[in-house]
Amino acid sequence: MDYINAFWVGGVICALTQILMEKTKMLPGRIMVLLVCTGAVLGAVGIYQPLIDYAGAGASVPLLGFGNTLWKGVKEAVEEEGLLGAFMGGFKASAAGICAALVFGYLASLIFEPKMKS
């Protein structure tokens, strides 16, 4: 049942994002920023963590989950370090995911032949 919940919750998030991309004139970069900020806000008000507990990777893998991870990191760092934690908490919380994305992206560029759009 965990796989089904992850699939349908992740699918709904992706479908809503696709609708937003199709029905508005927002650029993809702005939509990505909107998703990350929305995830942080939903995490701050306590709505997103129950969704992650229910759907697992279906809620934590999309950009909304990245925003929630940033929020949790900032919250924990502020509790430990004070105001300075607001500047470093997000980096600590998301460092492993960002590093993995860079490493795997680089490895993929070595394996496959990247081409520029023309």
FENBELTA-V549256 format. One record per residue. N is the residue number from 1. RES is the residue in three letters. PHI is phi as a letter, one per 20 degrees, with the letter a starting at -180 (* if undefined). OMEGA is omega in whole degrees, 0 to 359 (NA if undefined). BURIAL is b if it has 9 or more other ideal C-beta (glycine too) atoms within 8 Angstrom, else e. Layout:
n=(N	N)
res=(RES	RES)
phi=(PHI	PHI)
omega=(OMEGA	OMEGA)
burial=(BURIAL	BURIAL)
This chain:
n=(1	2	3	4	5	6	7	8	9	10	11	12	13	14	15	16	17	18	19	20	21	22	23	24	25	26	27	28	29	30	31	32	33	34	35	36	37	38	39	40	41	42	43	44	45	46	47	48	49	50	51	52	53	54	55	56	57	58	59	60	61	62	63	64	65	66	67	68	69	70	71	72	73	74	75	76	77	78	79	80	81	82	83	84	85	86	87	88	89	90	91	92	93	94	95	96	97	98	99	100	101	102	103	104	105	106	107	108	109	110	111	112	113	114	115	116	117	118)
res=(MET	ASP	TYR	ILE	ASN	ALA	PHE	TRP	VAL	GLY	GLY	VAL	ILE	CYS	ALA	LEU	THR	GLN	ILE	LEU	MET	GLU	LYS	THR	LYS	MET	LEU	PRO	GLY	ARG	ILE	MET	VAL	LEU	LEU	VAL	CYS	THR	GLY	ALA	VAL	LEU	GLY	ALA	VAL	GLY	ILE	TYR	GLN	PRO	LEU	ILE	ASP	TYR	ALA	GLY	ALA	GLY	ALA	SER	VAL	PRO	LEU	LEU	GLY	PHE	GLY	ASN	THR	LEU	TRP	LYS	GLY	VAL	LYS	GLU	ALA	VAL	GLU	GLU	GLU	GLY	LEU	LEU	GLY	ALA	PHE	MET	GLY	GLY	PHE	LYS	ALA	SER	ALA	ALA	GLY	ILE	CYS	ALA	ALA	LEU	VAL	PHE	GLY	TYR	LEU	ALA	SER	LEU	ILE	PHE	GLU	PRO	LYS	MET	LYS	SER)
phi=(*	f	f	f	f	f	f	f	f	f	f	f	f	f	f	f	f	f	f	f	f	f	e	d	d	f	f	g	f	f	f	f	f	g	f	f	f	f	f	f	f	f	f	f	e	n	e	f	f	f	f	f	f	f	d	m	f	f	d	e	e	f	f	f	f	f	f	f	f	f	f	f	f	f	f	f	f	f	f	e	d	n	f	f	f	f	e	d	f	f	f	f	f	d	f	f	f	f	f	f	f	f	f	f	f	f	f	f	f	f	f	d	e	f	c	e	f	c)
omega=(179	180	180	179	178	182	185	178	176	178	178	178	181	179	178	177	178	177	178	179	183	189	178	177	179	177	182	178	179	177	178	178	178	180	180	180	178	177	178	180	178	175	181	180	174	181	190	182	175	177	176	178	180	189	179	183	178	178	184	183	179	182	174	178	176	176	178	177	176	180	181	179	179	181	180	181	178	178	182	190	185	184	179	179	178	182	184	183	180	179	179	184	186	186	183	180	179	179	179	179	179	182	182	175	178	179	178	179	176	183	183	182	181	179	176	174	179	NA)
burial=(e	e	e	e	b	b	b	b	b	b	b	e	b	b	e	e	b	e	e	b	b	e	e	e	e	b	e	e	e	e	b	b	e	b	b	b	b	b	b	b	b	b	b	e	e	e	e	b	b	e	b	b	e	b	b	b	e	b	b	b	e	b	b	b	b	b	b	b	b	b	b	b	b	b	b	b	b	b	e	e	b	e	e	e	b	b	e	b	b	b	e	b	b	b	e	e	b	e	e	e	e	e	e	e	e	e	e	e	e	e	e	e	e	e	e	e	e	e)
